[in-house]
Amino acid sequence: MKHFRVSMGLWLLLGLSACGGDSGGGAGDSDADRFAAASVSDGVWMKGDLHLHSHHSSDATSPLAGLVALAEEVGMDYFIITDHDNHVEGRIAEHTWADPDYRSDSMVMLYGAEWTNHRGHGNVIAAQPYEHELLYQVRDDLDVVIGDVIDSLGVHMSACHPAGSDAWNFSYDFARGIEVWNSSIWLLHSGATQIWDDLLKSGRRITGRGGSDAHHGPLGEGDMTSPSAWQSIANVLGTPTTWVFARERSPEAVVEALDAGRASISVNPNAERLALYVDTDGDGQADGMMGDNLPATGQPVTFMLEMVGGDFADISRLYTVTVIKNGEEFGTFTVTESHFEFEDTPAAGDRSYYRVEVQGWPSAYLISPLSPVLSTAMLALSNPVYFNY
């Protein structure tokens, strides 16, 4: 039986542990391996944009120094440039990373590139510099060879714009993430969530993330006589923004959070940050959150949605909350508060997952004033909570 209720308050941060972290769930895994503990309270929320291009990509005009300054100005917590590797024959370390402007005193710096191939594009995300040329060299090799190189490098590979042009046509078995929201234009890429749901139903725990794919500065900056420069209307830093719940403020913790799926996406950095928690034992406290893998016992579970921040944080406003269970709509609810609860009973003997999409009018974002229109009111979405994976 479905049950839902709106709550004025949640005791979300009182829970001491949650199940998550491990990516597995194979037939030989023990429960201890499958349901590893992780805290839902000891950590920090961090926001950033996971798909950005600088002038080191030959099809981009954004100066690297300007991107860093803009990210700092809008309050980003972590930063990465994912320049195209084919423009420099894989030598990202000698170009983007070697640029003296690739530094910040206020943001956690990550390292990566857009692995750009005729079979699709993927963003590599790493805590420290790695040998990207090794990946570039195997771009036309067998998937099993590519997967071995990714494993040896210890990097996070995320499929880019899987429902758009240059869609991912490699195996998803070596992808830890998937770009389910690319640019402000939600409807253009909403098919990515269908691909994501198919992967989740197959038993994969793959993290949904966003990325602006910005190649040019905000509208009015740079050479706007070029048709491609008009991408800056929809593809501006932070549209969308990916939030991670990291154990600490460090590059390693950001990548760990992405691997674990402790992440959500907002239309811009000023919009509400979304988090989905669960109470599995009925004590009113959260003991799991999005990205976590929990045992289904056949008992009811309370799911607790929390929306934090936004221009309207201190007043009631209207949200449309859609809950997706195993790729199907579980329910759509009109919500007027920043906290929302619903209840369901995951089957004890089956895999299941729950994720949430929220629609509403987003907070203003001055460098992208049209993003609320282009997003067609899509405000935020969560990663799933898993059971029996």
C-alpha positions as CSV (number, residue, x, y, z in Angstrom):
1,M,0.0,0.0,0.0
2,K,1.2,3.5,-0.8
3,H,1.2,6.1,1.9
4,F,2.5,9.6,1.8
5,R,2.4,12.7,4.0
6,V,3.8,16.2,4.1
7,S,5.9,16.9,7.2
8,M,7.0,20.3,8.6
9,G,10.1,18.8,10.1
10,L,12.3,15.8,9.7
11,W,14.9,14.4,12.0
12,L,17.2,13.6,9.1
13,L,20.5,14.4,10.6
14,L,20.1,12.4,13.7
15,G,20.8,9.1,12.0
16,L,24.3,7.8,12.7
17,S,24.8,5.3,9.9
18,A,23.5,4.2,6.5
19,C,24.1,1.4,4.0
20,G,26.1,2.3,1.0
21,G,29.5,2.8,-0.5
22,D,29.9,-0.6,-2.1
23,S,29.1,-0.8,-5.8
24,G,28.4,-4.5,-5.8
25,G,25.7,-7.0,-5.1
26,G,27.0,-10.1,-6.9
27,A,25.8,-13.6,-6.1
28,G,28.9,-14.4,-3.9
29,D,28.8,-11.2,-1.9
30,S,28.1,-11.3,1.8
31,D,25.5,-9.0,3.4
32,A,28.4,-7.2,5.1
33,D,29.9,-6.5,1.6
34,R,26.7,-5.5,0.0
35,F,25.4,-3.3,2.8
36,A,28.5,-1.4,4.0
37,A,27.8,1.3,6.6
38,A,28.3,5.0,5.9
39,S,27.2,8.1,7.8
40,V,24.3,10.3,6.8
41,S,25.3,13.1,9.1
42,D,29.1,13.3,9.1
43,G,29.8,15.0,5.9
44,V,29.6,18.2,3.9
45,W,27.4,19.2,0.9
46,M,29.5,20.5,-2.1
47,K,28.4,21.8,-5.4
48,G,30.0,22.2,-8.8
49,D,29.7,21.7,-12.6
50,L,31.0,18.4,-14.0
51,H,31.1,19.3,-17.7
52,L,33.0,22.5,-18.7
53,H,35.3,23.5,-21.6
54,S,38.0,26.1,-21.7
55,H,40.0,27.7,-24.5
56,H,42.1,24.5,-24.5
57,S,39.3,22.9,-26.4
58,S,39.5,24.1,-30.0
59,D,35.7,24.5,-30.2
60,A,35.4,26.6,-27.0
61,T,36.2,30.3,-26.3
62,S,36.0,30.5,-22.5
63,P,39.3,31.7,-21.0
64,L,40.3,29.3,-18.2
65,A,41.0,32.2,-15.8
66,G,37.5,33.6,-16.4
67,L,35.8,30.2,-15.7
68,V,37.7,29.8,-12.4
69,A,36.7,33.3,-11.4
70,L,33.1,32.9,-12.4
71,A,32.9,29.6,-10.5
72,E,34.3,31.2,-7.4
73,E,31.9,34.1,-7.8
74,V,28.8,31.9,-7.9
75,G,29.9,29.9,-4.9
76,M,31.0,26.6,-6.3
77,D,32.8,24.3,-3.9
78,Y,34.6,22.0,-6.4
79,F,35.9,22.7,-9.9
80,I,36.9,20.7,-13.0
81,I,37.6,21.4,-16.6
82,T,36.7,18.6,-19.0
83,D,38.4,19.7,-22.2
84,H,38.3,17.5,-25.3
85,D,41.2,15.2,-25.4
86,N,41.2,14.7,-29.2
87,H,42.1,18.4,-29.6
88,V,45.4,17.8,-28.0
89,E,46.0,14.2,-28.9
90,G,45.3,13.1,-25.3
91,R,48.0,15.4,-23.7
92,I,45.6,17.0,-21.2
93,A,48.4,17.2,-18.6
94,E,50.5,19.4,-20.9
95,H,47.7,21.8,-21.7
96,T,44.7,22.3,-19.4
97,W,46.3,21.0,-16.2
98,A,49.6,22.8,-16.9
99,D,47.9,26.1,-17.4
100,P,48.9,28.3,-14.4
101,D,45.3,29.5,-14.2
102,Y,44.1,26.0,-13.3
103,R,44.1,26.8,-9.6
104,S,41.8,28.2,-6.9
105,D,42.2,29.2,-3.2
106,S,38.5,28.6,-2.4
107,M,37.5,25.5,-4.5
108,V,38.5,21.9,-4.4
109,M,40.2,21.2,-7.7
110,L,39.5,18.0,-9.7
111,Y,41.2,16.6,-12.8
112,G,39.7,15.2,-15.9
113,A,38.9,15.5,-19.6
114,E,36.2,14.7,-22.1
115,W,37.2,11.4,-23.6
116,T,36.1,12.2,-27.2
117,N,35.6,9.4,-29.6
118,H,33.5,8.4,-32.6
119,R,31.7,5.9,-30.4
120,G,30.7,8.5,-27.9
121,H,32.0,10.8,-25.3
122,G,32.7,10.3,-21.6
123,N,33.9,12.6,-18.8
124,V,36.8,11.3,-16.7
125,I,36.8,12.7,-13.1
126,A,39.7,12.1,-10.8
127,A,41.0,13.5,-7.5
128,Q,44.6,13.8,-8.7
129,P,46.4,14.1,-12.1
130,Y,46.5,10.7,-13.9
131,E,47.9,9.5,-17.2
132,H,45.1,10.4,-19.5
133,E,47.1,9.5,-22.6
134,L,46.7,5.9,-21.7
135,L,42.9,6.2,-22.2
136,Y,43.3,8.2,-25.4
137,Q,45.5,5.4,-26.8
138,V,42.8,2.7,-26.3
139,R,39.9,4.8,-27.6
140,D,39.4,2.4,-30.5
141,D,40.2,-0.8,-28.6
142,L,37.9,-3.5,-27.2
143,D,35.7,-2.5,-24.3
144,V,37.3,-5.0,-22.1
145,V,40.7,-3.4,-22.7
146,I,39.3,0.1,-22.1
147,G,37.7,-1.1,-18.8
148,D,41.1,-2.5,-17.7
149,V,42.8,0.8,-18.3
150,I,40.1,2.7,-16.4
151,D,40.5,0.3,-13.5
152,S,44.3,0.7,-13.5
153,L,44.0,4.5,-13.5
154,G,41.4,4.4,-10.7
155,V,39.3,7.2,-12.3
156,H,35.5,7.8,-12.4
157,M,34.2,7.5,-16.0
158,S,30.8,9.0,-16.7
159,A,28.9,8.7,-20.0
160,C,28.1,12.1,-21.6
161,H,24.8,13.2,-23.2
162,P,23.7,9.5,-23.8
163,A,20.5,10.5,-25.5
164,G,21.9,13.3,-27.7
165,S,24.6,13.7,-30.3
166,D,27.9,11.9,-29.7
167,A,25.9,9.4,-27.5
168,W,27.7,6.8,-25.5
169,N,28.1,3.6,-27.4
170,F,30.6,1.9,-25.2
171,S,29.8,-0.7,-22.5
172,Y,28.2,0.8,-19.4
173,D,30.0,-1.9,-17.3
174,F,33.0,0.5,-17.0
175,A,31.0,3.6,-16.5
176,R,30.5,4.7,-12.9
177,G,28.2,7.7,-13.9
178,I,25.8,8.9,-16.6
179,E,25.1,12.5,-17.5
180,V,21.3,12.6,-17.2
181,W,21.0,16.4,-17.4
182,N,23.1,18.3,-20.0
183,S,22.6,22.1,-20.3
184,S,19.6,24.0,-19.2
185,I,17.4,22.5,-21.9
186,W,15.8,19.6,-20.0
187,L,13.5,18.4,-22.7
188,L,16.4,18.0,-25.2
189,H,18.1,15.5,-23.0
190,S,15.3,14.0,-20.8
191,G,15.6,10.8,-22.8
192,A,18.8,10.2,-20.8
193,T,16.7,9.3,-17.7
194,Q,15.0,6.5,-19.7
195,I,18.4,5.1,-20.5
196,W,19.4,5.5,-16.8
197,D,16.3,3.7,-15.6
198,D,17.0,0.8,-18.0
199,L,20.5,0.5,-16.5
200,L,19.2,0.7,-13.0
201,K,16.7,-2.0,-13.7
202,S,19.5,-4.2,-15.0
203,G,21.0,-4.2,-11.5
204,R,23.7,-1.6,-12.2
205,R,24.2,1.1,-9.6
206,I,25.3,4.0,-11.8
207,T,25.4,7.6,-10.6
208,G,23.3,10.2,-12.4
209,R,25.1,13.5,-12.7
210,G,24.6,16.8,-14.5
211,G,26.9,19.1,-16.5
212,S,26.4,22.4,-18.4
213,D,28.7,21.4,-21.2
214,A,29.6,25.1,-21.4
215,H,31.9,26.1,-24.2
216,H,31.5,29.9,-24.2
217,G,31.0,32.6,-21.6
218,P,27.7,34.1,-20.6
219,L,25.6,35.8,-23.3
220,G,27.3,39.0,-24.4
221,E,30.8,37.8,-23.7
222,G,33.2,36.7,-26.5
223,D,32.4,36.6,-30.2
224,M,28.7,36.4,-30.4
225,T,28.7,36.6,-34.2
226,S,29.5,32.9,-34.3
227,P,26.3,30.7,-34.3
228,S,28.0,28.2,-31.9
229,A,28.5,31.0,-29.4
230,W,24.8,31.2,-28.9
231,Q,25.1,28.0,-27.0
232,S,25.9,30.3,-24.1
233,I,22.2,31.0,-23.7
234,A,21.6,27.4,-22.5
235,N,25.1,26.1,-21.7
236,V,26.4,28.4,-18.9
237,L,28.5,27.3,-15.9
238,G,26.3,25.8,-13.3
239,T,23.3,25.0,-15.5
240,P,22.8,22.4,-14.1
241,T,24.7,22.0,-10.9
242,T,25.7,18.7,-9.3
243,W,25.7,18.4,-5.5
244,V,27.6,15.7,-3.6
245,F,27.5,14.7,0.0
246,A,31.2,14.1,0.8
247,R,32.8,12.8,4.0
248,E,35.1,15.8,3.9
249,R,36.1,18.8,1.8
250,S,38.7,17.1,-0.4
251,P,39.0,16.0,-4.0
252,E,39.1,12.3,-3.0
253,A,35.9,12.7,-1.0
254,V,34.1,14.3,-4.0
255,V,35.0,11.4,-6.3
256,E,34.0,8.9,-3.6
257,A,30.6,10.6,-3.3
258,L,30.1,10.4,-7.0
259,D,31.1,6.7,-7.1
260,A,28.6,6.0,-4.2
261,G,25.8,8.0,-5.8
262,R,25.4,10.4,-2.9
263,A,24.6,13.2,-5.3
264,S,21.7,15.2,-6.7
265,I,21.2,17.8,-9.5
266,S,19.7,21.3,-9.4
267,V,18.9,23.5,-12.3
268,N,21.4,26.1,-11.1
269,P,23.6,26.7,-8.1
270,N,21.1,29.0,-6.4
271,A,18.2,26.5,-6.7
272,E,17.1,24.1,-4.0
273,R,19.5,21.3,-3.1
274,L,17.7,17.9,-3.1
275,A,18.3,15.0,-0.8
276,L,16.4,11.7,-0.4
277,Y,16.7,9.9,2.9
278,V,15.1,6.7,4.3
279,D,14.0,5.5,7.7
280,T,14.0,1.7,7.6
281,D,13.2,0.9,11.2
282,G,10.4,3.4,12.0
283,D,12.2,5.4,14.6
284,G,11.8,8.7,12.8
285,Q,15.5,9.0,12.1
286,A,17.3,8.7,8.7
287,D,19.4,5.6,8.5
288,G,20.1,5.7,4.7
289,M,20.2,8.2,1.8
290,M,20.4,8.3,-1.9
291,G,23.2,6.1,-3.3
292,D,23.0,3.7,-0.4
293,N,22.2,0.0,-0.8
294,L,19.9,-1.4,1.9
295,P,18.5,-4.8,2.7
296,A,14.7,-5.1,2.0
297,T,13.1,-6.9,4.9
298,G,9.5,-6.9,3.8
299,Q,8.7,-4.1,6.3
300,P,7.4,-0.6,5.4
301,V,10.1,2.1,4.7
302,T,9.6,5.8,5.1
303,F,11.2,7.9,2.4
304,M,12.0,11.5,3.4
305,L,12.7,14.2,0.8
306,E,14.4,17.4,1.9
307,M,14.8,20.5,-0.2
308,V,17.3,23.1,1.1
309,G,17.9,26.6,0.0
310,G,16.6,28.5,-3.0
311,D,15.1,32.0,-3.2
312,F,11.9,30.8,-1.5
313,A,13.5,28.8,1.4
314,D,11.6,30.8,4.1
315,I,8.1,30.7,2.6
316,S,5.7,28.1,1.4
317,R,5.9,27.4,-2.4
318,L,4.6,24.9,-4.9
319,Y,6.5,21.8,-5.9
320,T,5.5,18.9,-8.1
321,V,7.3,15.8,-6.7
322,T,7.4,12.7,-8.9
323,V,8.6,9.4,-7.4
324,I,10.1,6.8,-9.8
325,K,10.2,3.2,-8.6
326,N,12.0,0.7,-10.8
327,G,11.5,2.9,-13.8
328,E,7.8,3.4,-13.3
329,E,5.9,6.3,-11.8
330,F,5.1,5.5,-8.2
331,G,3.2,8.7,-7.7
332,T,3.1,12.5,-8.4
333,F,2.4,14.8,-5.5
334,T,1.8,18.5,-5.1
335,V,3.9,19.7,-2.2
336,T,4.0,23.2,-0.6
337,E,6.8,22.7,2.0
338,S,10.4,21.8,1.7
339,H,10.0,18.4,3.4
340,F,8.0,15.5,2.1
341,E,7.5,11.9,3.1
342,F,6.1,8.9,1.4
343,E,6.0,5.2,2.4
344,D,6.3,1.9,0.5
345,T,7.4,-1.7,1.2
346,P,10.2,-2.9,-0.9
347,A,9.8,-6.6,-1.7
348,A,12.1,-8.7,0.5
349,G,13.2,-11.0,-2.3
350,D,13.6,-8.5,-5.1
351,R,15.9,-5.6,-6.2
352,S,14.2,-2.2,-6.2
353,Y,15.2,1.4,-6.3
354,Y,13.5,4.8,-5.8
355,R,14.5,8.2,-7.1
356,V,12.7,11.6,-7.1
357,E,12.2,14.4,-9.7
358,V,11.0,17.8,-8.6
359,Q,9.5,20.5,-10.7
360,G,9.0,24.1,-9.7
361,W,10.0,27.6,-10.5
362,P,13.8,27.9,-10.0
363,S,15.7,30.6,-8.2
364,A,17.1,33.4,-10.2
365,Y,20.6,32.9,-11.8
366,L,21.8,36.2,-13.2
367,I,24.4,34.8,-15.6
368,S,21.7,32.6,-17.2
369,P,18.3,34.4,-16.9
370,L,16.6,32.1,-19.5
371,S,17.5,28.9,-17.7
372,P,14.2,28.6,-15.9
373,V,12.4,28.8,-19.2
374,L,14.7,26.4,-20.9
375,S,14.5,23.9,-18.1
376,T,10.7,23.8,-18.5
377,A,10.3,24.0,-14.7
378,M,12.5,21.0,-14.0
379,L,14.1,22.0,-10.7
380,A,16.0,19.0,-9.3
381,L,16.4,15.3,-9.2
382,S,18.0,12.8,-6.8
383,N,20.0,9.7,-7.3
384,P,18.2,6.4,-6.2
385,V,18.0,4.7,-2.9
386,Y,18.7,0.9,-3.6
387,F,17.3,-2.2,-2.0
388,N,18.9,-5.7,-2.4
389,Y,21.4,-4.6,-5.0
